[in-house]
Amino acid sequence: MIVLWSLRFCYEFLKENQVSFEDKLPLNMGQILSIPLVIVGVLILIWSYRNQPNKTQAN
């Protein structure tokens, strides 16, 4: 999710705005919608690292 939506965010710089109200925004709508999904990807990554099973050695 992080890679996909980060690439989408960067790709949106190359596109022209689709509707006129985006001309006044600092970021276009595709970038604004990509930011929460990148954050969700980071949160899932953090959650998965915290919830790894403990690896104990059997002696």
C-alpha positions in Angstrom: 0.0 0.0 0.0 2.8 2.4 0.8 4.6 2.0 -2.5 1.4 2.0 -4.6 -0.1 5.1 -3.1 3.2 6.9 -2.9 3.7 6.3 -6.6 0.2 7.5 -7.3 0.9 10.7 -5.3 4.0 11.4 -7.4 2.2 10.5 -10.6 -0.5 13.1 -9.9 2.1 15.9 -10.3 2.3 15.0 -14.0 -1.4 15.1 -14.6 -3.5 18.1 -15.5 -6.3 19.0 -13.2 -9.6 17.4 -14.3 -12.0 19.9 -12.7 -11.6 23.7 -12.3 -11.8 23.8 -8.5 -8.5 21.9 -8.3 -6.7 24.9 -9.8 -7.0 26.6 -6.4 -5.8 23.7 -4.3 -2.2 23.2 -3.4 -2.5 19.4 -4.1 -5.0 17.9 -6.6 -7.7 15.5 -5.5 -5.8 12.4 -6.4 -2.9 13.4 -4.1 -5.3 14.4 -1.3 -7.0 11.0 -1.5 -3.6 9.1 -1.6 -2.3 10.6 1.6 -4.7 8.7 4.0 -4.0 5.4 2.2 -0.2 5.9 2.6 -0.8 6.5 6.3 -2.9 3.4 6.5 -0.1 1.4 4.9 2.4 2.7 7.5 0.0 1.9 10.3 -0.5 -1.7 9.0 3.3 -2.1 8.8 3.8 -0.8 12.3 1.0 -3.0 13.6 2.4 -6.1 11.9 5.9 -5.6 13.4 4.5 -5.1 16.9 2.3 -8.3 16.7 5.0 -10.7 15.5 5.1 -14.0 17.4 8.0 -14.2 19.8 10.8 -16.4 18.4 12.2 -18.5 21.2 14.9 -21.0 20.8 14.1 -24.5 22.0 17.0 -26.0 23.9 
